[in-house]
Amino acid sequence: MTQSKPEIEALLTPAEVAAAFGVYVQTVARWARTGRLKSVQTLGGHRRFRPADVQALLEADSRWITAHRNW
C-alpha cells in the first residue's frame, strides 16, 4: 500500500492580505493580534493566513459596507 502525503495548504503573507484589503501590513498584523483575522504562526514566528479566513473577512466587510452605504 502506498501512503499519500497530506496536502500542504497554501498560506498568504501579511503583504498579500494587505493588498487584498487595500490596507497597510500593520493593519493586518493588528487584525491578527486582536482576533479579527485568524493567523498561523510559522516556526520562525511569522504570521501566515489561510485563504478561507481571508475570504470570509472580505465577504463580511463587503456586506457591512453595502449595508452602511449612504448613497
C-alpha positions, 0 to 999 in steps of 0.5 A: 500500500502506498501512503499519500502525503497530506496536502500542504495548504497554501498560506498568504503573507501579511503583504498579500492580505494587505493588498487584498484589503487595500490596507497597510501590513500593520493593519493586518498584523493588528487584525491578527493580534486582536482576533479579527483575522485568524493567523498561523504562526510559522516556526520562525514566528511569522504570521501566515493566513489561510485563504478561507479566513481571508475570504470570509473577512472580505465577504463580511466587510463587503456586506457591512459596507453595502449595508452602511452605504449612504448613497 
